[in-house]
Every structure is written in C-alpha cells, then in structure tokens.
Amino acid sequence: MLFALAVALPAAAENEAKFRARCFERSSNEQMIEGCRAVIVAGREPAEKLAQAYYTRASAYLMSGDNKRAIAAKALRPDVADLPAGWGVSAP
C-alpha cells in the first residue's frame, strides 16, 4: 500500500506540472483549455494564478472560434473580464 502511494504521488505531481505548463505557457488552444481546466479544478494555485487560468481558458476558446464557451468561461469569473486584453496569454 505504501509503495503504491510512493509511486503515485510523484506521478500526480508530474501531471500537475504538465497541465500547469500547458495553461501558463504558450500551447495549442486545445492544450491550453485542457491544462487550464485541470488547474482550475485542482484549485491549488493562488487567486492571481487561478484568475489567469480562467482568462487563458476563455481566450483559448475564443481563439478556437468557440464564442459561446468563451463568453460562458468569462461569465463564470466576471472579475477576470476586467483584465487587460492579452493578460495571461504568453507571446509565441
């Protein structure tokens, strides 16, 4: 039992790091959406990073042409809608 836990914890941390990188670094729109969704669900980031994850996910939806999801994603966190354009999206 302890062995399984010892193996699972580093793997979980590695997955979190992968999703965090997809959300906060330049990735494809699909990868940003997936990464930010995982960051948001985990809820382990400070408020500023969570706001960035919400904004980045909404921006990725918009760049993918999914306007309804982009609007819905911003509506979930209206405080994020006031951020400057491009905030939270790294340059290529």
Secondary structure, DSSP 8 states (H G I E B T S, - for coil): -HHHHHHHHHHHHHHHHHHHHHHHS---HHHHHHHHHHHHHH--S-HHHHHHHHHHHHHHHHHTT-HHHHHHHHHH-GGGGGS-TTTT----
